[in-house]
């Protein structure tokens, strides 16, 4: 029996996990930038109405 395949598979799993984590972080940053960009160009009433409706959907009192 050799321990090499086990340690090599663990290294591969850790490497794949790091790559997956990096892609998730990139996706979150891009999504955040998209949200900020989209809200930045919305008319103020549309941004307010969206936030207002979101508050109501979570049953959060806003007025």
N, C-alpha and C positions, 0 to 999 in steps of 0.2 A: 504494500500500500504506500501510496505517495501522498504527501500533503500539498503538493504543488497545485493540483487542479482546484482544490478547495480555496486556497489563498488567492489564486488567480481569478476564480469566479467571484470572490468577494471584492477584489479590486475592480473588476468589470462592473459589478453591481453598484459600487460606490461611485464609479465614474459616470455611469448612466444616471444615477440619482442626481449628481451635480449638474449634468447637462440638462436634465429635466427641470431642476430648480432654477437654473439660469434662464431657460425659456419661459418659465412661469413669471419670473421677475421682469423680464423684458415685456411680456404680455401685459402685466399690471401697469408698468410705466406707460406703455403705448395707450392703453385704455384710459388711464388717468389724463394723459395729454389730449386725447380725443374729447373727453368730457369737458375739460377746461376750454379747449378750442371751440367746441360747439356752444357751450354756454356763453362764452365771450362774444359770440356773434348773434346770439338770440336777442330779439327785442325784450326789453325789461319786463313787459307784461307776460310774455310767454315763460320766461324764467321764473317769475313769481308764481304764476299759475301752476307750473310743474311742481315747484317746491310745496305749494299749498296743497295740491292734490296728494302728494307723497305723504305729507304729514297726516292728512285725513285717512289715507289707506293704512297707516300704522296706528290709527286711533289715538293720535297725539293731538291734544287740544292746541289750537293756534290762535284762537280768538274767543 
